[in-house]
Amino acid sequence: MDTGLTTISEAAIEKHRATAQSFITRILVLEDPSRESGTALAGTNRRFVSTVSVGSVRRTREVELSKTVAAVHPDDQLLSIAQHMLLYRTRRGLAIALAIADVFAEGSDLESLKAKNARAPLEGDEAAAFKKLLSASAYISAFSLASYLFQLIDSDGEAPNDTPEPDFLFDTPQDAVKSIVAGLDRAIAGAKDDAELMTRARAFARVVIDGLLARKGRFDGIGPFENAHIRIDVDDFTLDGFDVAPGKRSKPLVMTFKKPEEVVGNHIAKYQSVKLAKMLMAYDFERELNPFVELGGFLFTFIGDGAPGTGKTTLIQMIAGLVNGYCQVAGYPFAYENFGVDQISSYQGKSGQSCRQFINNVLNPRVIGFGTIDDIDQVAARRSDDRASAGQQEITGVLMDAFGGAATVVRGNCSFGMFSNYPENVDDALRQRAGARWLVDGPQTRDDYIDIFVLLAGKNHKIPLGDHKLYAAQEIQRAVMEAYEEHEKPREDGLMKVYERYMKENGAPKSMADIGTYLHMIKEAEPRFTGRAIKNVTDAIKMRAMDIELPDEWFEKPEVFMHKSYDDKKAMIEELRGPFSMDMVMQEVNRYADSEFRYSDRSDDAAVTKMIRDTRLRDRAVREIEELKKKGLWNA
């Protein structure tokens, strides 16, 4: 089969709709009677397992799935939304599974063997190959149906742990999906309400997938399907070979959370992290919008850069911990995902697909989301880098489109953070889509180093602290004010020259025109300081204007702020807002421009180092060639 992305047309699925409808209405299946007796254990849905062997005797059972689903509410002639959804998803899944079986047949010898067998019964090797491929096709259709149900059935209930496997049949694709329909009918029989119905159905789909994967080794002909990538856009359904997609239920977050006081140094990054966590909680689920998006200053994307060991992972743990805690108080769902190098695939299109799925999971407007791309320089590549893999280039394209594409919609329910030790290796266009720049430089001062040593050393000692006020330097308001003041003048040498020339020619800036002149001079010195860079600077200034500390009391009880209406939240935030000053503007211009010069200098340094190394190698090669020539060994 083609290893690229395969899309199945609606016409190909529609062709099987009548068959699928008949399968959910009434089918006859052969089942092993030894699997269960007809006597239920009192108070449970489980049955006695017969200890008497009946050999290979099978019995016929009539299955009417639509009637079993309707029996959940026997007094109601109309189906509930959940009942209808289950029947519809099952019918749709059946049609898709049979269409996928057709795709497999077209991509293998099965289609031609079917045509031959229709004319005259096959014999010998052809008959064996036909049987093998037909069984493989049956297995694939069963897996497709189970995956479809698992991905598209929503259920929040506790899954039962005694869901039985179906009595699998792999003679033909139709037999395979019928055996799953029969198993589904048995699994949902006796459900007391809609919630139990959906929980049982989803648990059954998981059991079917596990059962199929356990039997996978029996089928020789399924190899080509391992590399298949099938996408049904209408249903938002993706099938990547036999990979098990997580479905729509988010997994519980398992992470070591950090508190703000456990993060030493990184004052501006820590301050903005706390602000970001509170900012996300202003999101209004009814309006599907955050007041900070309308008022300005919402942080949709940011990039954190610094040397290894300076605290980037700790910042991630702190943000996720804060947002998770606030969400638990408010009763909101929280989705955290990290996209890493392990999700880069060698198959064409799959890396981009995985990245798009990651983006969609975090963007979901029904959750508060936080997505991270750790080591972004390894995950995404410069478009000019001819050594980068196709998967890295796909990811770069998807991230650029998601973070600043024509169809990007910022609702304010989520934020994406990119982290890197080498941000100069990230594509310029992708890096500039990061609305904020955080220099993660770790502990810097004497007080920082005392604090971090005491924190990490623990309490299993009696050594006195000495002349030091523990964690006073980590007090966010005081520390961040000092950190911002450090940006009144640039840090990078290249920007410092521009700043000094500007001050010499124009004096201290007093008007908007003065700021524009300074920005233009920066542009002349650093061509990458584009219009998008100006937007990022103004966003940072707006964020500073919204440099308001939302009171902790607002987040202790949901009704105080988080559960209020959109308009009430907006009014409460506006009351705290103040105008921005010239000092703020210069600090943010210098802070952002510093990062551009820093990346540019690093990139230039790396290029110079490479050229020096190449020249040294070339000189060494010339010397060794000359020595070989003197010894008469060259061309020997």
C-alpha positions as CSV (number, residue, x, y, z in Angstrom):
1,M,0.0,0.0,0.0
2,D,1.0,3.6,-0.5
3,T,2.9,4.9,2.5
4,G,1.6,8.5,1.9
5,L,-1.6,9.8,3.3
6,T,-4.7,8.0,1.9
7,T,-8.0,9.8,1.8
8,I,-11.2,7.8,1.2
9,S,-13.9,9.5,-0.8
10,E,-17.4,9.7,0.5
11,A,-18.6,7.8,-2.5
12,A,-16.5,4.8,-1.6
13,I,-18.0,4.9,2.0
14,E,-21.5,5.6,0.8
15,K,-21.3,2.4,-1.3
16,H,-21.4,0.3,1.9
17,R,-24.1,2.3,3.8
18,A,-26.9,-0.1,2.9
19,T,-24.9,-3.1,4.1
20,A,-23.9,-1.3,7.3
21,Q,-27.6,-0.4,7.9
22,S,-28.6,-4.0,7.5
23,F,-25.9,-5.1,10.0
24,I,-27.2,-2.8,12.8
25,T,-30.8,-3.8,12.1
26,R,-30.5,-7.6,12.0
27,I,-27.8,-10.2,11.5
28,L,-27.3,-13.9,12.1
29,V,-24.0,-15.0,13.6
30,L,-22.5,-18.3,14.6
31,E,-21.2,-18.3,18.2
32,D,-19.4,-20.7,20.5
33,P,-22.0,-21.7,23.2
34,S,-19.3,-22.7,25.6
35,R,-18.3,-19.0,26.1
36,E,-21.2,-18.3,28.4
37,S,-24.2,-19.9,30.0
38,G,-27.6,-18.2,30.0
39,T,-27.6,-17.7,33.8
40,A,-26.5,-14.3,35.1
41,L,-24.9,-13.9,38.5
42,A,-27.3,-12.2,40.8
43,G,-26.6,-8.4,41.0
44,T,-24.1,-8.4,38.1
45,N,-24.0,-8.6,34.4
46,R,-21.5,-11.5,34.4
47,R,-22.5,-15.1,33.7
48,F,-21.3,-18.5,34.8
49,V,-18.6,-19.9,32.5
50,S,-19.4,-23.4,31.5
51,T,-16.8,-26.1,32.5
52,V,-18.3,-28.6,30.1
53,S,-16.6,-28.9,26.7
54,V,-18.9,-29.0,23.7
55,G,-16.1,-29.3,21.1
56,S,-16.5,-27.3,18.0
57,V,-20.3,-27.0,18.1
58,R,-21.5,-23.5,17.2
59,R,-24.9,-22.1,17.5
60,T,-26.8,-19.4,15.5
61,R,-27.7,-16.2,17.3
62,E,-29.9,-13.4,16.0
63,V,-28.5,-9.9,16.7
64,E,-30.6,-6.8,16.5
65,L,-28.3,-4.0,17.7
66,S,-30.8,-1.2,17.1
67,K,-33.4,-2.9,19.3
68,T,-30.8,-3.5,22.0
69,V,-29.9,0.2,22.0
70,A,-33.5,1.2,22.0
71,A,-34.2,-1.1,25.1
72,V,-32.2,1.3,27.3
73,H,-35.3,3.5,27.4
74,P,-38.1,1.0,26.7
75,D,-40.9,3.5,27.4
76,D,-39.6,6.1,24.9
77,Q,-40.4,5.6,21.2
78,L,-37.7,8.1,20.2
79,L,-34.0,7.5,20.7
80,S,-32.0,9.8,23.0
81,I,-29.0,11.7,21.5
82,A,-26.6,9.2,23.0
83,Q,-28.5,6.2,21.6
84,H,-28.7,7.7,18.2
85,M,-25.0,8.7,18.3
86,L,-24.0,5.1,19.1
87,L,-26.1,3.6,16.3
88,Y,-24.9,6.2,13.8
89,R,-21.3,5.8,14.7
90,T,-21.6,2.0,14.5
91,R,-23.2,2.2,11.0
92,R,-20.7,4.8,9.9
93,G,-17.8,2.8,11.3
94,L,-19.0,-0.3,9.5
95,A,-19.2,1.5,6.1
96,I,-15.7,3.0,6.7
97,A,-14.2,-0.4,7.7
98,L,-15.5,-2.1,4.6
99,A,-14.2,0.8,2.4
100,I,-10.8,0.5,4.1
101,A,-10.9,-3.3,3.3
102,D,-11.5,-2.3,-0.4
103,V,-8.5,0.0,-0.3
104,F,-6.4,-2.8,1.1
105,A,-7.7,-5.2,-1.7
106,E,-6.8,-2.6,-4.4
107,G,-3.3,-2.1,-3.0
108,S,-2.6,-5.9,-2.9
109,D,-3.2,-8.9,-5.0
110,L,-6.5,-9.6,-3.4
111,E,-8.6,-7.7,-5.9
112,S,-7.2,-9.6,-8.9
113,L,-7.5,-12.9,-7.0
114,K,-11.1,-12.2,-6.2
115,A,-11.8,-11.6,-9.9
116,K,-10.1,-14.9,-10.8
117,N,-12.0,-16.8,-8.1
118,A,-15.3,-15.4,-9.3
119,R,-14.6,-16.9,-12.8
120,A,-13.3,-20.3,-11.5
121,P,-12.3,-21.6,-8.1
122,L,-8.6,-21.0,-7.3
123,E,-6.3,-23.9,-6.7
124,G,-2.8,-24.5,-5.2
125,D,-0.6,-21.5,-4.3
126,E,-3.2,-19.0,-5.6
127,A,-5.9,-20.4,-3.4
128,A,-3.5,-20.2,-0.3
129,A,-2.6,-16.6,-1.2
130,F,-6.2,-15.7,-1.7
131,K,-7.2,-17.2,1.7
132,K,-4.3,-15.4,3.4
133,L,-5.1,-12.0,1.9
134,L,-8.8,-12.4,2.6
135,S,-8.1,-13.1,6.3
136,A,-5.8,-10.1,6.4
137,S,-8.5,-8.0,4.9
138,A,-11.0,-9.2,7.5
139,Y,-8.5,-8.4,10.3
140,I,-8.0,-4.9,8.9
141,S,-11.7,-4.2,8.7
142,A,-12.2,-5.4,12.3
143,F,-9.3,-3.2,13.5
144,S,-10.7,-0.2,11.5
145,L,-14.2,-0.5,13.0
146,A,-12.8,-0.9,16.6
147,S,-10.5,2.1,16.1
148,Y,-13.3,4.2,14.7
149,L,-15.6,3.4,17.7
150,F,-12.8,4.0,20.2
151,Q,-11.8,7.4,18.7
152,L,-15.3,8.8,18.2
153,I,-17.4,7.5,21.1
154,D,-17.2,10.0,24.0
155,S,-17.5,8.6,27.5
156,D,-16.4,9.9,30.9
157,G,-17.6,7.0,33.0
158,E,-15.5,4.3,34.7
159,A,-14.9,1.5,32.2
160,P,-16.0,-1.9,33.3
161,N,-13.2,-4.4,33.8
162,D,-15.2,-7.5,32.8
163,T,-16.1,-6.6,29.2
164,P,-15.9,-9.9,27.2
165,E,-14.1,-10.2,23.9
166,P,-16.3,-10.8,20.8
167,D,-16.2,-14.2,19.1
168,F,-13.9,-13.1,16.3
169,L,-14.4,-14.4,12.8
170,F,-11.8,-13.7,10.1
171,D,-13.2,-15.5,7.1
172,T,-14.2,-12.3,5.2
173,P,-14.4,-8.6,6.1
174,Q,-18.1,-8.8,6.4
175,D,-17.9,-11.7,8.8
176,A,-15.3,-9.9,10.8
177,V,-17.3,-6.7,11.3
178,K,-20.5,-8.8,12.0
179,S,-18.7,-10.6,14.8
180,I,-17.8,-7.2,16.4
181,V,-21.4,-6.0,16.0
182,A,-22.6,-9.2,17.8
183,G,-20.0,-8.5,20.6
184,L,-21.1,-4.9,20.9
185,D,-24.7,-6.0,21.2
186,R,-23.8,-8.4,24.0
187,A,-21.6,-5.8,25.8
188,I,-24.3,-3.1,25.9
189,A,-27.2,-5.4,26.7
190,G,-28.8,-4.4,30.0
191,A,-27.3,-0.9,30.2
192,K,-29.4,1.2,32.6
193,D,-28.9,4.6,31.1
194,D,-27.1,6.6,28.3
195,A,-23.9,7.1,30.3
196,E,-23.6,3.3,31.0
197,L,-24.4,2.6,27.4
198,M,-21.6,4.8,26.0
199,T,-19.1,3.7,28.7
200,R,-19.7,0.0,27.9
201,A,-19.5,0.7,24.1
202,R,-16.2,2.5,24.4
203,A,-14.8,-0.1,26.8
204,F,-15.8,-2.8,24.3
205,A,-14.0,-1.0,21.5
206,R,-10.8,-1.0,23.7
207,V,-11.1,-4.7,24.4
208,V,-11.6,-5.5,20.7
209,I,-8.4,-3.5,19.8
210,D,-6.4,-5.3,22.5
211,G,-7.8,-8.7,21.4
212,L,-6.9,-7.9,17.7
213,L,-3.4,-6.8,18.6
214,A,-2.8,-10.0,20.6
215,R,-3.8,-12.0,17.5
216,K,-1.8,-9.9,15.0
217,G,1.0,-12.4,14.7
218,R,-1.3,-15.0,13.1
219,F,-1.8,-12.9,10.0
220,D,0.9,-13.0,7.3
221,G,-0.7,-10.6,4.8
222,I,-1.2,-7.5,6.9
223,G,2.4,-6.2,6.6
224,P,1.7,-3.6,3.9
225,F,-1.1,-2.0,6.0
226,E,1.5,-1.2,8.8
227,N,2.6,1.8,6.8
228,A,-0.9,3.0,5.8
229,H,-2.0,6.5,6.8
230,I,-5.8,6.9,6.3
231,R,-7.7,10.1,7.0
232,I,-11.5,10.7,7.0
233,D,-11.8,14.5,7.4
234,V,-15.6,14.5,7.8
235,D,-15.3,12.4,11.0
236,D,-11.9,13.7,12.1
237,F,-10.8,10.0,12.0
238,T,-7.2,9.0,11.5
239,L,-5.8,5.5,11.1
240,D,-2.0,5.1,11.1
241,G,-1.5,1.4,10.4
242,F,-2.1,-0.5,13.6
243,D,-1.1,2.4,15.9
244,V,-3.8,2.9,18.6
245,A,-5.0,6.5,18.6
246,P,-5.9,7.9,22.1
247,G,-9.4,8.9,21.0
248,K,-10.9,12.1,22.3
249,R,-10.5,11.5,26.0
250,S,-7.4,13.2,27.5
251,K,-5.2,11.2,29.7
252,P,-4.8,12.2,33.3
253,L,-1.8,14.6,33.7
254,V,1.2,12.8,35.3
255,M,3.9,15.3,36.1
256,T,6.1,16.6,38.9
257,F,4.7,20.1,39.5
258,K,6.9,22.9,40.8
259,K,5.8,25.9,42.9
260,P,6.9,29.4,42.0
261,E,9.1,29.6,45.1
262,E,10.9,26.5,44.0
263,V,12.1,28.3,40.8
264,V,15.2,30.2,41.6
265,G,16.3,33.1,39.2
266,N,14.6,33.6,35.8
267,H,12.6,36.4,37.4
268,I,10.9,37.8,34.3
269,A,10.1,34.3,32.9
270,K,8.7,33.2,36.3
271,Y,6.7,36.4,36.6
272,Q,5.2,36.0,33.1
273,S,4.6,32.3,33.7
274,V,2.4,33.1,36.8
275,K,0.6,35.8,34.8
276,L,0.0,33.4,31.9
277,A,-1.5,30.8,34.2
278,K,-3.9,33.3,35.7
279,M,-4.6,34.8,32.2
280,L,-5.7,31.4,30.8
281,M,-8.2,31.1,33.7
282,A,-10.1,34.2,32.5
283,Y,-11.3,32.2,29.4
284,D,-15.1,32.1,29.0
285,F,-16.4,28.8,27.9
286,E,-19.8,30.1,26.8
287,R,-18.4,32.9,24.6
288,E,-15.3,30.8,23.8
289,L,-13.1,33.9,24.2
290,N,-10.7,35.4,26.7
291,P,-11.1,39.1,27.8
292,F,-7.3,39.4,27.5
293,V,-7.5,38.7,23.8
294,E,-9.9,41.6,23.3
295,L,-8.1,43.9,25.7
296,G,-4.6,43.0,24.5
297,G,-1.7,41.3,26.1
298,F,-2.7,37.6,25.7
299,L,0.3,35.4,25.4
300,F,-0.5,32.8,22.7
301,T,3.0,31.7,21.9
302,F,6.4,32.3,23.5
303,I,10.0,30.9,23.2
304,G,12.3,30.3,26.1
305,D,16.0,30.0,25.5
306,G,19.0,29.4,27.7
307,A,22.0,27.2,28.3
308,P,21.4,23.6,29.5
309,G,20.5,23.3,33.2
310,T,19.1,26.9,33.6
311,G,15.5,25.8,34.4
312,K,13.4,25.5,31.2
313,T,11.9,22.2,32.3
314,T,11.2,23.6,35.7
315,L,9.3,26.5,34.2
316,I,7.2,24.0,32.2
317,Q,6.4,22.1,35.4
318,M,5.6,25.3,37.2
319,I,3.1,26.6,34.5
320,A,1.4,23.2,34.2
321,G,1.2,22.9,37.9
322,L,-0.4,26.3,38.4
323,V,-2.9,25.9,35.5
324,N,-3.8,22.4,36.7
325,G,-4.4,23.6,40.2
326,Y,-6.6,26.5,39.0
327,C,-8.6,24.1,36.7
328,Q,-9.2,21.7,39.6
329,V,-10.7,24.6,41.7
330,A,-12.8,25.8,38.8
331,G,-13.8,22.3,37.6
332,Y,-12.5,23.0,34.1
333,P,-10.8,20.3,31.9
334,F,-7.0,20.8,31.5
335,A,-5.1,19.5,28.5
336,Y,-1.3,19.4,28.6
337,E,0.8,18.0,25.7
338,N,4.4,18.0,24.8
339,F,5.6,17.5,21.2
340,G,9.0,15.9,21.1
341,V,11.5,14.4,18.8
342,D,10.0,10.9,19.3
343,Q,7.0,12.0,17.2
344,I,9.1,12.6,14.1
345,S,8.3,9.9,11.6
346,S,10.2,8.6,8.6
347,Y,6.9,8.2,6.7
348,Q,5.9,11.0,4.4
349,G,3.1,13.2,5.9
350,K,2.9,11.4,9.2
351,S,5.1,13.9,11.2
352,G,3.0,16.8,10.0
353,Q,-0.2,14.8,10.8
354,S,1.1,14.1,14.4
355,C,2.0,17.8,14.9
356,R,-1.4,18.9,13.6
357,Q,-3.1,16.5,16.0
358,F,-1.0,17.9,18.9
359,I,-2.0,21.5,17.9
360,N,-5.7,20.5,17.6
361,N,-5.7,18.8,21.0
362,V,-4.4,21.9,22.7
363,L,-6.5,24.3,20.7
364,N,-9.7,22.5,21.6
365,P,-12.0,25.3,22.8
366,R,-13.7,23.1,25.4
367,V,-10.5,22.8,27.5
368,I,-7.8,25.0,29.0
369,G,-4.7,23.9,27.1
370,F,-1.0,24.2,27.4
371,G,1.3,22.8,24.7
372,T,5.1,22.7,24.8
373,I,7.7,21.9,22.1
374,D,10.8,21.1,24.0
375,D,14.1,21.3,22.1
376,I,12.4,23.0,19.2
377,D,15.7,23.3,17.3
378,Q,15.7,19.5,17.0
379,V,12.0,19.0,16.4
380,A,11.6,21.7,13.7
381,A,14.3,22.6,11.1
382,R,15.3,25.7,9.1
383,R,13.7,25.5,5.7
384,S,17.1,26.2,4.2
385,D,18.7,23.2,6.0
386,D,19.3,20.5,3.4
387,R,20.4,18.1,6.1
388,A,17.0,18.2,7.9
389,S,14.6,15.3,7.5
390,A,11.3,15.7,5.6
391,G,9.5,15.1,8.9
392,Q,11.2,18.1,10.5
393,Q,10.3,20.3,7.5
394,E,6.7,19.1,7.8
395,I,6.6,20.1,11.5
396,T,8.1,23.5,10.7
397,G,5.3,24.2,8.2
398,V,2.5,23.0,10.5
399,L,3.8,25.1,13.4
400,M,4.2,28.2,11.3
401,D,0.6,27.8,10.0
402,A,-0.8,27.1,13.5
403,F,1.0,30.0,15.3
404,G,0.6,32.7,12.6
405,G,-1.2,31.4,9.6
406,A,-4.0,32.9,7.6
407,A,-6.6,30.8,9.5
408,T,-5.1,31.1,13.0
409,V,-7.8,32.1,15.5
410,V,-6.7,33.0,19.0
411,R,-9.5,32.3,21.5
412,G,-7.4,32.6,24.7
413,N,-8.0,29.2,26.1
414,C,-4.5,27.9,25.4
415,S,-0.8,28.8,25.0
416,F,2.1,27.2,23.3
417,G,5.7,27.4,24.6
418,M,8.8,26.6,22.6
419,F,12.0,25.8,24.5
420,S,15.5,25.5,23.2
421,N,19.2,25.6,24.1
422,Y,20.0,26.7,20.6
423,P,17.2,29.1,19.3
424,E,19.5,30.4,16.6
425,N,19.0,27.0,14.8
426,V,15.2,27.6,14.7
427,D,13.8,28.9,11.4
428,D,13.6,32.7,11.5
429,A,9.9,32.8,10.5
430,L,8.9,30.3,13.1
431,R,10.9,32.0,15.9
432,Q,9.3,35.3,15.1
433,R,5.9,33.8,15.5
434,A,6.7,33.5,19.2
435,G,4.9,36.5,20.8
436,A,7.2,36.7,23.8
437,R,10.9,35.9,24.4
438,W,12.0,34.6,27.7
439,L,15.7,34.4,28.5
440,V,16.0,31.5,30.9
441,D,19.4,32.2,32.4
442,G,18.9,30.5,35.8
443,P,20.3,31.8,39.1
444,Q,22.5,34.9,38.6
445,T,23.3,36.6,41.9
446,R,24.9,35.6,45.1
447,D,21.5,35.5,46.8
448,D,20.2,33.2,43.9
449,Y,23.0,30.7,44.4
450,I,22.5,30.6,48.2
451,D,18.7,30.1,47.7
452,I,19.1,27.3,45.1
453,F,21.7,25.5,47.2
454,V,19.5,25.6,50.3
455,L,16.5,24.5,48.3
456,L,18.2,21.5,46.7
457,A,20.2,20.5,49.8
458,G,17.0,19.7,51.7
459,K,16.5,19.8,55.5
460,N,18.5,16.7,56.7
461,H,21.2,18.8,58.4
462,K,21.9,21.2,61.3
463,I,24.1,23.6,59.4
464,P,23.2,27.3,60.1
465,L,21.9,29.5,57.3
466,G,24.3,32.4,58.0
467,D,23.8,36.0,57.1
468,H,21.1,35.7,54.4
469,K,17.4,36.3,54.1
470,L,16.2,33.1,52.5
471,Y,14.2,33.5,49.3
472,A,13.9,37.3,49.7
473,A,15.5,37.7,46.3
474,Q,12.9,35.4,44.8
475,E,10.1,37.7,45.8
476,I,8.5,38.1,42.4
477,Q,7.4,41.8,42.5
478,R,10.7,43.1,43.7
479,A,12.8,40.8,41.6
480,V,10.9,41.4,38.4
481,M,11.1,45.2,38.8
482,E,14.9,45.0,39.1
483,A,15.0,42.6,36.1
484,Y,13.0,45.0,33.9
485,E,15.1,47.9,34.9
486,E,18.2,46.0,33.6
487,H,16.7,46.4,30.1
488,E,16.6,50.2,30.2
489,K,19.9,49.8,28.2
490,P,20.6,47.0,25.8
491,R,22.8,44.0,26.8
492,E,24.0,42.8,23.5
493,D,27.0,44.6,22.0
494,G,25.4,45.0,18.5
495,L,22.3,46.7,19.9
496,M,24.3,48.8,22.4
497,K,26.1,50.4,19.4
498,V,22.7,51.3,17.8
499,Y,21.4,52.6,21.2
500,E,24.5,54.8,21.8
501,R,24.3,56.2,18.2
502,Y,20.6,56.9,18.6
503,M,21.1,58.7,22.0
504,K,24.0,60.7,20.6
505,E,22.0,61.9,17.6
506,N,18.5,62.3,19.1
507,G,18.7,62.2,22.9
508,A,16.3,60.4,25.2
509,P,13.0,59.4,23.4
510,K,10.0,61.6,24.2
511,S,7.5,60.8,21.4
512,M,6.1,57.9,19.3
513,A,8.2,59.3,16.4
514,D,11.3,59.0,18.4
515,I,10.5,55.3,19.1
516,G,9.9,54.7,15.4
517,T,13.3,56.3,14.6
518,Y,15.0,53.9,17.1
519,L,13.2,50.9,15.6
520,H,14.3,51.9,12.1
521,M,17.9,52.2,13.2
522,I,17.6,48.7,14.7
523,K,16.2,47.4,11.4
524,E,19.2,48.8,9.5
525,A,21.6,47.0,11.8
526,E,19.6,43.7,12.0
527,P,17.5,42.9,8.8
528,R,15.5,40.3,10.7
529,F,13.8,43.0,12.8
530,T,10.7,43.0,10.6
531,G,7.1,44.1,10.8
532,R,6.3,40.9,12.8
533,A,9.0,41.8,15.3
534,I,7.4,45.2,15.8
535,K,4.0,43.4,16.4
536,N,5.7,41.2,19.0
537,V,7.2,44.3,20.7
538,T,3.8,46.1,20.8
539,D,2.2,42.9,22.1
540,A,4.8,42.8,24.9
541,I,4.1,46.5,25.7
542,K,0.4,45.8,25.8
543,M,1.1,42.9,28.2
544,R,3.1,45.3,30.4
545,A,0.2,47.7,30.3
546,M,-1.9,44.8,31.5
547,D,1.0,44.3,34.0
548,I,-1.6,43.7,36.7
549,E,-1.4,41.1,39.3
550,L,-4.7,39.4,39.3
551,P,-5.3,38.8,43.0
552,D,-4.8,35.3,44.3
553,E,-8.2,35.5,46.0
554,W,-9.9,35.5,42.6
555,F,-8.6,31.9,42.1
556,E,-9.3,30.4,45.5
557,K,-13.1,30.1,44.9
558,P,-14.5,29.7,41.3
559,E,-17.5,32.0,41.8
560,V,-15.3,35.0,42.7
561,F,-13.8,35.3,39.2
562,M,-13.5,32.1,37.1
563,H,-17.2,31.3,36.9
564,K,-18.4,34.9,36.3
565,S,-19.7,36.0,32.9
566,Y,-17.4,37.2,30.1
567,D,-18.5,40.9,30.5
568,D,-18.0,40.7,34.3
569,K,-14.5,39.3,33.9
570,K,-13.6,41.9,31.3
571,A,-14.8,44.7,33.6
572,M,-12.9,43.4,36.6
573,I,-9.7,43.2,34.5
574,E,-10.2,46.7,33.0
575,E,-10.4,48.2,36.5
576,L,-6.9,47.0,37.2
577,R,-5.4,48.2,33.9
578,G,-3.2,51.3,33.6
579,P,-1.5,53.2,30.7
580,F,2.0,52.2,29.5
581,S,4.9,54.6,29.9
582,M,8.0,55.5,27.8
583,D,10.2,53.5,30.2
584,M,8.1,50.4,29.6
585,V,8.3,50.9,25.8
586,M,12.1,51.2,25.8
587,Q,12.5,48.2,28.1
588,E,10.4,46.0,25.9
589,V,12.0,47.2,22.6
590,N,15.5,46.5,24.1
591,R,14.4,43.2,25.6
592,Y,13.0,41.9,22.3
593,A,15.8,43.4,20.1
594,D,18.4,41.9,22.5
595,S,17.0,38.5,21.7
596,E,17.2,39.0,18.0
597,F,20.9,40.2,18.2
598,R,21.6,37.3,20.6
599,Y,20.3,34.8,18.1
600,S,22.0,36.5,15.2
601,D,25.4,36.6,17.0
602,R,25.1,32.9,18.0
603,S,24.2,32.0,14.4
604,D,27.2,34.0,13.1
605,D,29.5,32.5,15.7
606,A,28.4,29.0,14.8
607,A,29.0,29.7,11.1
608,V,32.5,31.2,11.8
609,T,33.4,28.2,14.0
610,K,32.4,25.8,11.2
611,M,34.4,27.7,8.6
612,I,37.5,27.7,10.9
613,R,37.1,23.9,11.5
614,D,36.7,23.2,7.7
615,T,39.7,25.3,6.9
616,R,41.8,23.5,9.5
617,L,40.8,20.2,8.2
618,R,41.6,21.3,4.6
619,D,45.1,22.5,5.7
620,R,45.7,19.2,7.5
621,A,44.6,17.2,4.5
622,V,47.0,19.2,2.3
623,R,49.9,18.6,4.7
624,E,49.2,14.8,4.9
625,I,48.9,14.6,1.1
626,E,52.3,16.3,0.7
627,E,53.9,13.9,3.2
628,L,52.5,10.9,1.2
629,K,53.8,12.3,-2.0
630,K,57.3,12.7,-0.5
631,K,57.2,9.1,0.6
632,G,56.0,8.0,-2.8
633,L,52.8,6.6,-1.3
634,W,50.4,9.0,-3.0
635,N,48.5,7.3,-5.9
636,A,50.3,4.1,-5.0
